[in-house]
Amino acid sequence: MSKVFTSKEDLITEWLRKYNIDYEENMEKLEIKTNIDSIPDYFGFCFPHLVSFTNYSSTITELPESIGELINIVMLVLCSSKIKKLPVSIGNLINLKQLNFFNGKITELPDSLINLTNLEFLRISQNDISEFPEVVTNIPSLTYLDLYFNKFKSISDNIDNLTNLTGLDLSKNNVAVLPDSLCNLTLLKELVISYNSSLKNLPSSIGNLISLKSLNIEENKNLKSLPKSFSNLKSLHNFQYRNSGIKKNYLNKSVSLESFK
């Protein structure tokens, strides 16, 4: 005779047993190290004190709306999944600081992300986003944004709303033009724009990135020159241009290398 479960606690206890984890109502951290194939609909109601939930391997195709009940969560990491869309309720996670959906199938981000006023770290790399997610420009708390290896061709002109941004990875997309507004990010320390083969120019005002320490333009073969303001990047000490259209002899003749020698 099969066991009859009488409460959500019984159900979640049984679900966690598959991953050799004992359920505790007051648990603050949940890390599942093996592959998970589903997350129960009632999941969010069972962890009122959860601060972090991490899993790096799953075949799940969706998150339950109840994920929005995890109002104390600070870090949510669900990588290598088959999730295409995030539930609207994810915008209820007002204490969230780190959101990581590396290596998935996400095609778009919900507008409700605008409510994540404490979010600092957002990684949606290696997904299937075909248009730059405008909603991220309305999360000014962000300090690091990673959109590596998606499919978008342009960057929002409103990128300069992210006034606290210190790290930005736009590599391996189909970006052809970087907006001038990008150069208003005066706190930006790291910019990765490698593997955008259609990119031919950097913004003429790139020298305004006065805090920039690291710039990666590798594999941009159509990018063959640098704007005059490049020499104003006095904080730059790590410039990676391997297999780009920029040649070392061009740098020696055209740009002061003092700042990153």
PyMOL commands that set and color helices and strands:
alter all, ss='L'
color gray80, all
select helices_A, chain A and resi 8-17+43-46+65-69+88-92+111-115+134-138+157-161+180-184+206-208+228-232+248-254+258-260
alter helices_A, ss='H'
color red, helices_A
select strands_A, chain A and resi 29-32+52-55+75-78+98-100+121-123+144-146+167-169+190-192+214-216+238-240
alter strands_A, ss='S'
color yellow, strands_A
deselect
rebuild
show_as cartoon
